[in-house]
């Protein structure tokens, strides 16, 4: 059971390169680093990372996105449902 997070970075409405990093935590506080890889397809640029999860649970994500001197921190929770 692997989850995938897909991040697209836009600047002025167009795909842009960035440095994307982050982590995911379960409700017990166990943290897993997210290792993003850049994917370019035509004009599209996006960043993918895989993470493990075993059961139906709510995970907390923290993403750090840097474009030059601009840095952004994004946090959100997501309920995950494994395929059975």
Beta strands, then each sheet from edge to edge (+ up, - down):
strand 1: 2-8
strand 2: 10-11
strand 3: 14-15
strand 4: 19-25
strand 5: 31-34
strand 6: 37-41
strand 7: 44-52
strand 8: 57-67
strand 9: 70-80
sheet 1: 1+ 7- 6+
sheet 2: 2+ 3-
sheet 3: 5+ 4- 8+ 9-
end
